[in-house]
Amino acid sequence: MFWLTLIPLKTLFYYNQHMHTSKILSTPSSWIVVLLLASLNGSILNGSSNWGKEAELKGTQPAHFRVTWTADPSQQATISWSTAKQASKGLLRYRVKGSTEKFATLAAETGKYIGGEVELYYYHARMKDLEASTAYEFQIFSDQHKSKPMYFVTAPNDDRPLSIFSGGDSRTDREERRRVNTMLAQMVHDSHANKAPQDDIIALAHGGDYIVKGTNLEQWAEWMSANELTIGPTGRMLPIIPTRGNHDGGKIYNNVFGLDSDNKNYYGVNLSSEVRLVTLNTEISTAGSQKKWLVEELESSRPKNRWLIAQYHRPAYPAVKTPGTALQSWVPTFEKYNVDLVCENDGHTIKRTVPIRGNVKDPSGVVYIGEGGLGVPPRKPKPDRWYLQAPGLASSGSHIFIITCESEKLTCKCVELNGKIADEFSLKPRDLKKEVLKKNTKANKKKEAAPAAHAP
Amino acid sequence: METESPANSISTGDSRWSKTRQIVVRCLRLIIVLQCIGIAGRYLWNDLESESHIFEYLRFERGVSENAAQWLDDAGAYLCLVAGIVFAFNMFLRPTSDNPNRARQQGWRKALYWCEFVAAGFVAVWCFANALAHMARGGIYSELAIGEVAVRFTCPIVLMLVIGSQSKRTNMATIMARWVLTIAISATFIVHGFKAIQLHGPFCDLILLSDTQIFQLDLAQPSVETALLFIGWLDILMAIALIFTRYKIIAIYMLLWGLVTSASRMTAFGWVAWPETVIRTANWGGVCVLATMWHWESVLFNSEAETIDVLDD
């Protein structure tokens, strides 16, 4: 039934994008059809499948469902949830989706979220030794309560094409955040509904600033609730690869994403055998141990991966504001190891820079995208900055980037909340032999010795 | 043996007192001028123009339209610049020389006096509002924002208190000015010290990037963190000591350390970061003013003691 409604809606959506809306929706009958379909669609999303709305956080009833990837997502995942009262037992039962094998049971680590006036409890079930590119269905049991069945798919460990979302800044505009999440759920669903494998969205690389004040548990609770809206109509969960933003200070962040209290929030994960995503933390020292780690990480991962992507919160090449310390600390390293794409956030704009090397436009340079728009009031960018000139761009609006990694190209598409494509471009895989030669040019040596200086 | 007449004694004391007072006022003006230049440098003149916390608070927390928030933000920065020009102008015209009452009475000097008074008030309010907006917006250590920049909005207040004091001699306003400044400097050092003890990332980066850019000692983060712990505790101890004692060594430490930390913005990020250094002039300049105020009070105390001795004789 769902498909019957989805198809005409998608058709309308398509027409909306490619033709004048006024032409399509100019007759009363067309409006009646739209409203009928929309209400039918809504009832199916919210009624029979019960997805598209948040679970109630009450007593020991589980809610705030989320899947986090911070280590080898082809084999591991952390399933997390919350309760208002501490449950005597929090269990996860899971198995390969569609199989007849017995459910495995996993006891969740539990504890009280640190800080905040609200009292809530977290549960993290750490799934390990999973099969790559496999759907796992699971259900959460918390005392006498149980969640609806959900599932997620592990990352592939082969060289198949894939897509991920990249976006950040979902902190202020709660309604907008909910609208964006609903859009993401639909987009994930649509990406898997067709036969083209390359558009299959497997995760959300969240660039930070989930909420306004990182020590406010109530705000985190709202975010975790709203995050449930990313669960697709079939119960498919969208794993998050989290980044810490400047508004996410405090201990709750690590509680939310199932990280140890002393975790520094920088790590690398392989999304396939050829795609490596490096997550960095701009909210701690960028020039010390983290930089050392980054150098080691890129040195080891560059030769092994066709696509090397980095994400962090405060931009080195911002469309508004001044650059963060990433410019001094990390940009020379990105250039040295020829990172393909860098995802930045914080500015509440949409941007793509020209390829940059040595603080000048260089076809072999690194492209920086992003700036965050998952539920924040947008800002007017400053398009006169040299690195935002064509083929770069600067714009604003709620949006999400879809990064598609294939063997021949990496495509990056920025989709706004209204479905408009704000930007689309592709990169070719680097010829690393040439890049190594280029690395030794005079300009690059100069750049490494004296990185571009900008105010913090 | 010739003895000094009471009239001479008072005259000498007044002269010394007046000179010290002038130094305080001039120091404060210079600090605020530089601070205003720093504000303009950060928000108006930078190639990569930035917006203040006031803009971000209005835009993101209050939903004010971007144009209105931007207009207000730019207006604030421009008015700070205008205020800076007023202080610079007054530095040369010295309307408060010798007798502040006289300055208030003479026509054009009176106008300048009130201009300066209003300008100081505006800079204080703008800097305070910025800190308040930072606090309201959230972010790491945002709850400490007012303490962190206390000395920035306090210097204009101190100037208002000093130029507004009714008497030539010390009075409640000047005593209050000294205490306000002392507490503000202490608050600024305590907050910075606390952040250093918490091994605040940007502080580590200031040292590490300065090392990379200039010193090239190849410092490791653990060493820097150990140093930050020591610095942090020292800052807090000195800040507390400043409230209860008047040791010059404390003032010298705070002055030098304030200067070094302000300059570290440029050593870490290059010349282009000059507004970040200049905007922090009050961090070390405030200590200069305080030390001069100590001197001012001791001059006054000595002159009063001399006068009383002579009168007793």
Interface residues (C-beta under 8 A of the other chain):
Chain A: T172 V212 K213 G214 N216 N246 H247 G249 G250 E283 I284 S285 T286 A287 G288 S289 K292 P318 V320 K321 T322 P323 T325 Q328 S329 H348 V376 P377 R379 K380 K382 R385 A450 A453 H454 A455 P456
Chain B: R42 N46 L48 E49 S50 E51 R59 F60 E61 G63 E66 Q70 R137 G138 G139 I140 Y141 S142 L199 G201 P202 C204 D205 L208 L209 T212 Q213 A220 Q221 P222 V224 R265 A268 F269 G270 W271 V272 A273 P275 E276
